[in-house]
Amino acid sequence: MGSSGGGGSDGGGDRQAQPLLGKLSESESSYSSSDEHLVNRTGTVWTAMAHIITAVIGSGVLSLAWSVAQLGWVGGPAAMVFFAGVTAVQSTLIADCYISHDPERGVVRNRSYVDAVRLYLGEKSHLFCGFFLNFSLFGTGVVYTLTSATSMRAIQKANCYHKEGHDAPCSVGGDVYYMLVFGLAQVVLSQIPDFHEMAGLSVFAAAMSFFYSFVGVGLGIAKVIANGVIMGGIGGIPMVTTTRKVWRVSQAVGDILFAYPFSLVLLEIEDTLRPPETETMKTATRASIGITTLFYLCCGCFGYAAFGDATPGNLLTGFGFYEPYWLIDLANLCIVLHLLGGYQVYTQPVFAFLDRKFGGGATVVVVEVPLLGTRRVNAFRLCFRTAYVAATTALAVWFPYFNQVIGLLGAFTFWPLAVYFPVEMYLTRNKVAPWSNQWLAVHGFSLVCLLISAFASVGSAVGVFGSETS
């Protein structure tokens, strides 16, 4: 774990970067130099916050009550605050890697996560990082497709329960249809050229996430008031055996742990900002983490206070609440609308990479679009992005439990992507001497995160392959 840091301490990072930058200027000139003057960076703290909140606050915020129920009144809130701190640290480390200074080329912008890893840590690390990064981004697209179908189905069930009664079977289907509708919408949204053009979509998606989070919090508060008592216990839900309790705690830690990081898209967001980019990004990051932590604490704690040991896995789709049914419908619709933007936040980095790599000489055709008039269409962008969306939709349809496997694999990829690479880039960039106090502190942070990630991975594995947590 210390090899990369050691290379940074004696200037190895700079020696490695110079020839590497030379390669970049030849093979990716359309990205690193010739198109640089065309990039219009007008982003502000507010647009950065919109991107971050869209990426971080997913529908999973409504499942945090279940996590608090496993950890209890002390462990649940403490875990949320702790992981908020971890996210703040690793986000700061990555934000500092956006601007690099090369003796020959001057200021170099690392406009994506993998480019920063390649510059500071070399080609092997770049390949290793790229594999897990693109796998995680693709998996997120699959999971968002599945989650959207769950929320659409919940709208059907809420209407059924309202008409037939809360004890009615209300068995509804239609997941494939909903996934196809979501995929069709993503085909259209995927034609947004890049991050620089999607600030409006992110603002809209962030507003949707605020709305359904407020609904979850509001219904939880109303339920607590109606009950007249705060439910739940210090140690969380008691289990029959200690082993089952450990697995449940492990899964709950994993749910909270993976609800925070947005390192996969942080540099793409930072690349949309006007100078000073790094300081603006750090300000947006701190504010966004504070806001998301507040929402997480409210949703998690009020949900647990309302239901205690009977806390559902999701306050809206798991039917902890049945009425008012129209508000449940509206909140689930907002989840779907938020996921439309969230999908794009996590797929635009993939699109941008392929555009830079293969789309430089793509054919542009003029087509007549109904209601929109004449439009210029990039043939490569249209074909590849449509195929990508079709692939995520098809996998969601063919393998509807894929989100459970992604949870397991996400646990394994969290540490290298969200902790290890940011730490090693920081050590290389700042030429931190091996075994110095700073070197030990940063590696201690990395080791603690590794152990927590391993613990969460075990719980996820048990949840997928075993029945011990049921």
Helices and strands as residue ranges (DSSP letters): H 3-9, H 12-27, H 29-32, G 36-38, H 45-56, G 59-63, H 64-95, E 99-102, E 106-109, H 113-121, H 123-164, H 175-189, G 195-197, H 199-227, H 242-257, G 263-265, H 266-270, H 277-307, G 308-310, H 325-358, E 364-369, E 373-378, H 379-398, H 402-414, I 415-420, H 421-429, H 437-465
